[in-house]
């Protein structure tokens, strides 16, 4: 009996979850099939993994009789989450909320024993969350869920994500995984919550301070990390704004205080909220959530701690915990989407470790699940 577990990655994007499971975790996970709707993300995935990521709408693929979903032990992925986003409060009928249905259909067709679904924290406790659990239980799964902070698992970014894990195995599932890193501003660490010898959160300095200032404004045909370490061409007014708030942690309110003549009227009228807009990062703290437009400081806290510029694609990728050797395919905009939409590989790896222990225990006990065994030679 082998101990390699076959994995399907849905809504895979560039492959952050696959990278965590197959490259960074302690487990032996073999990606065998993947799917994404974005053609550039599919090219990136296939450049970094075996050429098995299929481009297309998963609903259409499931309706195509010529498409065969391979057998797998595990299905992972993050159905698009815009429908749950705090930025989309009015979109109660957003059809993208229903993409968990084809996800579970693939779980069913593949014969998977475990699934891992990732999404925004707002999913937890929602009606859709209840419906996902109810549907998964009807398929024979026990379901657990948790909100995880990426910084607690070695990612230099305070990104919060929801994870829903389902299993047909009768063995215990230790989820969420123990935290490997802690917030140094907190004085008390709860027993059992942390792995042995936890480290302080990784910081912006840990991730990017070794990088020289960026060169040019385009992707360069050179070795990483500097192939994606390029800048933008700011307007004269933008550069004046950057220079007006030179200290770590400053933001749009500081800009309004020290240089009201440079502050957009829409920011002046907006008296509350948006404290991270046009904000500088701190060297000694993790980065804030990296989104798809991290190169626009008016969208969030994306200004370099001391240089007068927004962060680069390479810096954003490092904040997401992508290794420098991971190759991204596409234009600057497309690569930014892939970076911002990804599950941080290091966070995925810690989830993978929990799943691996769970699967191994089932393997070692040679458990039979409802009269069947796992796919292939795994169980």
Backbone torsions as a table, in degrees:
resi	resn	phi	psi	omega
1	UNK	NA	126.5	177.4
2	UNK	-83.1	166.8	179.2
3	UNK	-119.4	24.6	175.3
4	UNK	-95.5	132.0	-176.1
5	UNK	-110.2	130.3	-176.3
6	UNK	-81.8	133.8	-172.0
7	UNK	-125.3	135.7	168.7
8	UNK	-109.2	132.4	-178.4
9	UNK	-116.0	110.9	-179.4
10	UNK	-101.1	151.1	-175.3
11	UNK	49.6	47.6	-165.0
12	UNK	-70.5	-24.6	-172.8
13	UNK	56.6	-143.2	-179.2
14	UNK	-69.1	-19.7	179.2
15	UNK	111.5	29.3	178.9
16	UNK	-59.9	-43.2	-179.8
17	UNK	-69.0	-42.7	178.1
18	UNK	-61.3	-38.9	178.0
19	UNK	-62.4	-41.6	179.3
20	UNK	-65.6	-45.5	-177.6
21	UNK	-70.7	-46.9	-170.1
22	UNK	-92.3	-23.1	-174.5
23	UNK	-112.7	-29.1	-170.0
24	UNK	-114.6	-14.3	-179.0
25	UNK	-86.6	169.5	178.1
26	UNK	-79.1	-12.6	-175.2
27	UNK	-84.0	165.8	176.7
28	UNK	-104.0	92.1	-179.2
29	UNK	-112.1	133.6	-178.7
30	UNK	-116.3	107.2	175.3
31	UNK	-65.7	128.6	-177.1
32	UNK	-119.9	-17.1	179.4
33	UNK	-161.7	145.4	178.9
34	UNK	-150.7	163.7	-179.9
35	UNK	-152.0	142.1	170.8
36	UNK	-153.1	155.5	-177.4
37	UNK	-84.8	-21.0	-178.0
38	UNK	-90.1	121.0	-174.2
39	UNK	-64.1	-37.7	-179.8
40	UNK	-69.4	-38.1	176.7
41	UNK	-62.7	-38.6	178.1
42	UNK	-62.9	-41.8	178.9
43	UNK	-64.2	-40.4	177.4
44	UNK	-63.2	-46.7	179.3
45	UNK	-56.9	-49.2	-176.5
46	UNK	-68.5	-25.0	176.0
47	UNK	-70.0	-32.7	-175.2
48	UNK	-97.0	-16.7	-179.8
49	UNK	-130.4	179.8	175.4
50	UNK	-59.9	154.5	-172.2
51	UNK	-76.7	66.6	-175.3
52	UNK	-126.2	9.2	177.7
53	UNK	-87.0	125.0	-175.7
54	UNK	-100.6	132.4	178.7
55	UNK	-86.3	136.4	175.3
56	UNK	146.9	171.5	176.9
57	UNK	-77.2	123.7	-175.9
58	UNK	-60.7	-32.0	178.3
59	UNK	-64.2	-44.2	178.3
60	UNK	-65.5	-40.4	-179.2
61	UNK	-63.6	-39.9	179.6
62	UNK	-68.7	-24.9	178.0
63	UNK	-87.2	-4.6	-179.2
64	UNK	-92.9	115.6	-176.4
65	UNK	-67.7	-16.1	179.4
66	UNK	-84.8	-11.0	179.9
67	UNK	-91.2	121.7	-179.4
68	UNK	-107.1	122.9	174.8
69	UNK	-81.8	119.3	-176.9
70	UNK	-70.6	160.2	174.6
71	UNK	-69.8	143.8	-177.9
72	UNK	-152.9	157.8	175.5
73	UNK	-87.6	-23.8	-168.5
74	UNK	-147.9	137.2	172.3
75	UNK	-119.4	128.3	179.7
76	UNK	-123.9	162.0	174.7
77	UNK	151.2	166.2	-179.4
78	UNK	-126.9	95.6	175.5
79	UNK	-53.1	140.1	-177.1
80	UNK	-47.6	136.9	-168.1
81	UNK	-112.2	9.5	-176.2
82	UNK	-58.5	-31.0	-178.7
83	UNK	-64.6	-24.0	179.8
84	UNK	-95.8	-9.4	-170.9
85	UNK	-61.4	146.6	174.5
86	UNK	-62.7	-20.3	178.4
87	UNK	-80.2	-5.2	-177.0
88	UNK	-127.4	44.2	-175.6
89	UNK	-61.2	-27.5	-175.6
90	UNK	-87.1	-1.4	-172.9
91	UNK	-98.5	56.9	-176.3
92	UNK	-63.1	-28.6	-177.5
93	UNK	-100.5	18.1	-177.5
94	UNK	-57.5	119.4	-177.6
95	UNK	-65.0	-18.7	179.4
96	UNK	-67.9	-14.6	175.0
97	UNK	-66.1	-17.4	-173.5
98	UNK	-96.3	4.0	-176.6
99	UNK	-72.4	-4.6	171.1
100	UNK	-70.1	-20.5	179.8
101	UNK	-65.8	-51.6	175.1
102	UNK	-63.9	-28.7	174.9
103	UNK	-58.1	-50.5	-179.5
104	UNK	-70.3	-25.8	175.0
105	UNK	-65.9	-39.7	175.5
106	UNK	-65.8	-40.1	175.6
107	UNK	-55.3	-45.0	-178.6
108	UNK	-65.5	-49.4	-175.7
109	UNK	-67.8	-31.5	-176.8
110	UNK	-80.0	-15.6	-176.1
111	UNK	74.8	20.6	-176.5
112	UNK	-61.9	144.6	177.5
113	UNK	-92.0	-21.2	-177.6
114	UNK	-139.8	145.3	168.6
115	UNK	-132.2	151.7	176.7
116	UNK	-129.7	113.9	179.9
117	UNK	-110.9	128.9	-179.0
118	UNK	-112.3	144.8	-179.2
119	UNK	-163.4	-175.4	177.1
120	UNK	-74.7	153.3	-177.7
121	UNK	-59.1	-27.0	-178.6
122	UNK	-63.8	-15.9	176.5
123	UNK	-63.3	-40.0	-174.5
124	UNK	-64.2	129.6	-179.6
125	UNK	85.4	-2.7	179.2
126	UNK	-81.9	168.6	175.3
127	UNK	-61.6	-36.4	178.4
128	UNK	-64.6	-37.9	177.1
129	UNK	-59.9	-45.6	178.3
130	UNK	-61.3	-40.0	-178.7
131	UNK	-69.6	-38.1	176.1
132	UNK	-60.7	-46.7	-179.6
133	UNK	-62.8	-43.3	-179.1
134	UNK	-62.8	-43.2	179.7
135	UNK	-67.1	-42.8	179.5
136	UNK	-62.8	-41.0	178.7
137	UNK	-64.8	-33.7	177.7
138	UNK	-66.7	-21.6	177.2
139	UNK	-91.2	2.2	176.8
140	UNK	97.4	14.4	-178.0
141	UNK	-99.1	141.4	162.5
142	UNK	-87.8	141.7	-171.7
143	UNK	-126.4	134.6	171.5
144	UNK	-128.9	156.5	180.0
145	UNK	-147.9	158.1	-179.9
146	UNK	-163.0	153.7	171.7
147	UNK	-98.0	124.0	-177.4
148	UNK	-115.2	144.0	173.8
149	UNK	-101.5	123.9	-176.0
150	UNK	-59.0	-33.7	-179.2
151	UNK	-63.0	-26.8	178.9
152	UNK	-70.7	-8.0	-176.7
153	UNK	-126.4	25.7	171.8
154	UNK	94.4	2.0	177.9
155	UNK	-86.9	130.4	-178.2
156	UNK	-79.2	56.9	-174.4
157	UNK	-163.4	132.5	178.5
158	UNK	-88.2	69.6	-179.2
159	UNK	-102.0	126.5	179.8
160	UNK	-104.0	132.7	179.3
161	UNK	-137.8	151.0	175.4
162	UNK	-95.0	141.1	175.0
163	UNK	-128.3	131.3	173.6
164	UNK	-116.6	122.9	-177.0
165	UNK	-119.7	129.1	177.4
166	UNK	-119.3	145.1	-179.1
167	UNK	-144.5	142.0	172.2
168	UNK	-94.1	-5.3	-179.0
169	UNK	-78.0	149.6	179.3
170	UNK	-88.2	-6.2	-179.4
171	UNK	-77.6	155.5	-179.4
172	UNK	-62.7	145.6	175.0
173	UNK	-115.4	109.0	-178.7
174	UNK	-82.1	91.1	-177.0
175	UNK	-140.3	135.8	5.1
176	UNK	-73.5	159.9	178.3
177	UNK	-66.3	153.6	176.9
178	UNK	-62.6	142.1	-179.4
179	UNK	-72.6	138.6	179.2
180	UNK	-99.4	-13.8	-178.7
181	UNK	-135.2	155.4	-176.7
182	UNK	-133.0	156.5	175.9
183	UNK	-75.4	114.4	-176.6
184	UNK	-66.7	-13.0	177.8
185	UNK	-79.8	-9.8	177.9
186	UNK	-97.4	134.8	-175.3
187	UNK	-87.3	-21.3	-173.8
188	UNK	-117.3	128.0	174.1
189	UNK	-108.3	121.0	-177.3
190	UNK	-70.9	133.2	179.4
191	UNK	-62.4	138.9	178.9
192	UNK	86.3	-17.6	-178.6
193	UNK	-81.9	-23.4	-174.4
194	UNK	-116.8	148.9	172.2
195	UNK	-70.5	169.3	179.8
196	UNK	-63.4	136.0	176.7
197	UNK	56.2	59.0	178.4
198	UNK	-68.0	152.9	-179.4
199	UNK	-106.8	158.4	174.7
200	UNK	-64.0	155.5	175.3
201	UNK	-48.7	141.2	173.2
202	UNK	-75.9	143.3	-170.8
203	UNK	-110.4	172.7	174.4
204	UNK	-57.0	-42.1	179.2
205	UNK	-62.2	-43.4	178.0
206	UNK	-56.9	-37.3	-172.5
207	UNK	-82.9	-38.1	-166.8
208	UNK	-133.1	-1.6	-171.6
209	UNK	-68.4	-18.3	179.1
210	UNK	-76.3	-13.9	-175.4
211	UNK	-78.3	137.2	173.0
212	UNK	-72.9	164.3	176.9
213	UNK	-56.7	145.6	-177.7
214	UNK	-65.7	156.3	-179.6
215	UNK	-122.8	131.4	175.7
216	UNK	72.3	-172.4	-178.7
217	UNK	-127.4	11.4	-176.8
218	UNK	-130.3	159.1	171.9
219	UNK	-59.5	136.0	-177.7
220	UNK	-111.8	145.8	179.7
221	UNK	-86.3	66.2	178.3
222	UNK	-136.1	172.6	-179.2
223	UNK	-67.9	151.1	173.4
224	UNK	-66.3	154.6	10.4
225	UNK	-88.0	-8.2	-167.8
226	UNK	-81.7	-5.1	175.5
227	UNK	-63.0	-33.5	-179.9
228	UNK	-108.1	13.8	-177.9
229	UNK	-103.8	75.2	-179.3
230	UNK	-125.9	161.8	-176.5
231	UNK	-105.3	-163.5	175.2
232	UNK	-121.8	170.3	177.1
233	UNK	-107.2	90.7	-175.2
234	UNK	-72.3	154.2	171.7
235	UNK	-69.8	163.9	179.1
236	UNK	-60.0	-39.2	-179.9
237	UNK	-67.7	-40.2	178.4
238	UNK	-60.9	-43.8	180.0
239	UNK	-63.6	-38.1	176.6
240	UNK	-63.0	-38.4	178.3
241	UNK	-65.6	-44.5	178.7
242	UNK	-56.3	-46.2	-175.4
243	UNK	-71.0	-22.1	-179.3
244	UNK	-74.6	-19.2	179.3
245	UNK	-126.1	72.5	-170.5
246	UNK	-80.6	-13.0	-172.3
247	UNK	-93.1	149.0	177.4
248	UNK	-53.3	139.0	174.3
249	UNK	84.1	-9.9	179.6
250	UNK	-67.5	156.3	-176.0
251	UNK	-147.6	-164.0	-174.7
252	UNK	-63.5	-29.8	178.2
253	UNK	-69.5	-35.5	175.0
254	UNK	-67.4	-38.4	177.1
255	UNK	-60.3	-44.4	179.7
256	UNK	-64.4	-34.6	-178.5
257	UNK	-71.3	-44.5	-173.5
258	UNK	-93.7	-23.7	-177.5
259	UNK	-145.7	66.7	-178.0
260	UNK	-59.5	-27.9	179.9
261	UNK	-68.9	-17.3	178.3
262	UNK	-98.5	-5.1	-174.0
263	UNK	-88.6	127.9	177.4
264	UNK	-58.9	143.0	-177.7
265	UNK	-61.1	-33.3	-180.0
266	UNK	-64.1	-31.4	176.8
267	UNK	-74.1	-37.9	179.4
268	UNK	-64.3	-39.4	179.8
269	UNK	-71.1	-26.8	-179.2
270	UNK	-88.0	98.5	-171.6
271	UNK	-78.7	-24.7	-175.7
272	UNK	-131.3	169.0	177.9
273	UNK	71.9	172.4	175.6
274	UNK	61.6	37.3	-178.2
275	UNK	-69.3	-15.3	179.4
276	UNK	-94.1	-9.0	179.2
277	UNK	-62.4	133.5	179.8
278	UNK	56.5	38.2	-177.4
279	UNK	-99.6	148.2	172.9
280	UNK	-90.1	144.6	173.5
281	UNK	-74.4	162.2	173.3
282	UNK	-102.6	139.6	177.3
283	UNK	-62.8	-38.0	-170.2
284	UNK	-97.5	17.6	175.2
285	UNK	-128.7	162.1	172.2
286	UNK	-66.2	160.9	171.8
287	UNK	-68.4	162.3	173.2
288	UNK	-85.6	177.9	-175.8
289	UNK	-55.1	125.5	177.5
290	UNK	-87.5	118.1	177.0
291	UNK	-107.4	-173.0	-171.2
292	UNK	-75.0	-17.1	178.9
293	UNK	-115.9	46.5	-178.9
294	UNK	-64.4	-16.5	-179.1
295	UNK	-83.3	1.1	177.7
296	UNK	-113.2	103.0	-176.1
297	UNK	-64.1	-20.1	176.5
298	UNK	-70.9	-7.0	-179.9
299	UNK	-95.7	-11.9	-177.3
300	UNK	172.8	-167.2	179.9
301	UNK	-84.8	80.7	-172.9
302	UNK	-123.9	12.9	176.3
303	UNK	-85.9	139.3	177.0
304	UNK	-57.1	147.3	-177.3
305	UNK	-57.4	-32.0	-177.2
306	UNK	-136.4	-28.3	177.8
307	UNK	-79.0	150.3	-174.3
308	UNK	-88.6	75.1	-176.6
309	UNK	-169.5	159.7	169.8
310	UNK	-76.1	167.3	179.6
311	UNK	-68.0	156.9	-179.6
312	UNK	-92.7	171.6	176.7
313	UNK	-60.3	-41.1	179.6
314	UNK	-64.2	-42.9	179.7
315	UNK	-63.5	-41.3	177.7
316	UNK	-63.3	-41.2	179.1
317	UNK	-63.1	-39.0	177.7
318	UNK	-68.1	-38.9	176.4
319	UNK	-62.4	-27.4	176.4
320	UNK	-84.6	-4.3	179.1
321	UNK	76.5	19.9	171.6
322	UNK	-72.5	132.7	174.2
323	UNK	-67.5	152.9	-176.9
324	UNK	-60.6	-28.4	-177.0
325	UNK	-77.9	-8.5	177.3
326	UNK	-67.8	128.6	-175.6
327	UNK	-98.4	130.8	176.1
328	UNK	-108.3	137.6	-178.4
329	UNK	-113.9	135.8	176.0
330	UNK	131.0	-176.3	177.1
331	UNK	-73.8	174.3	177.6
332	UNK	-57.8	-43.3	-178.7
333	UNK	-66.0	-44.6	-178.5
334	UNK	-64.9	-40.4	179.3
335	UNK	-66.9	-37.8	177.0
336	UNK	-61.0	-40.9	176.5
337	UNK	-60.1	-44.3	-178.1
338	UNK	-63.8	-40.9	179.6
339	UNK	-66.7	-49.3	-175.4
340	UNK	-68.5	-30.5	-177.9
341	UNK	-86.0	-9.4	-172.0
342	UNK	-74.0	151.3	164.7
343	UNK	-77.8	127.6	179.0
344	UNK	-56.0	123.3	-176.8
345	UNK	-54.1	-38.7	-179.8
346	UNK	-66.5	-35.2	175.7
347	UNK	-66.5	-45.3	177.8
348	UNK	-59.2	-36.9	-178.3
349	UNK	-63.8	-38.8	180.0
350	UNK	-70.6	-35.7	172.9
351	UNK	-63.9	-41.3	179.5
352	UNK	-60.8	-38.3	179.7
353	UNK	-60.7	-42.8	178.2
354	UNK	-63.2	-43.4	-179.7
355	UNK	-65.5	-38.9	-179.4
356	UNK	-63.3	-45.8	177.2
357	UNK	-59.0	-40.4	-179.9
358	UNK	-64.2	-46.1	179.6
359	UNK	-66.8	-40.2	179.8
360	UNK	-63.2	-39.3	179.0
361	UNK	-63.0	-40.9	176.1
362	UNK	-63.9	-38.6	178.4
363	UNK	-65.0	-47.8	-176.4
364	UNK	-64.0	-31.9	178.7
365	UNK	-88.7	-2.1	179.1
366	UNK	51.8	46.1	-176.8
367	UNK	-68.2	145.5	172.0
368	UNK	-108.5	131.4	-175.2
369	UNK	-105.7	107.8	177.1
370	UNK	50.5	42.9	175.5
371	UNK	84.2	2.9	178.9
372	UNK	-124.9	169.6	173.5
373	UNK	-120.5	171.6	-178.5
374	UNK	-64.1	169.7	-175.7
375	UNK	-75.0	160.1	176.8
376	UNK	58.2	-137.3	179.5
377	UNK	-104.2	15.0	-173.8
378	UNK	-72.0	-46.4	-178.4
379	UNK	-116.2	NA	NA
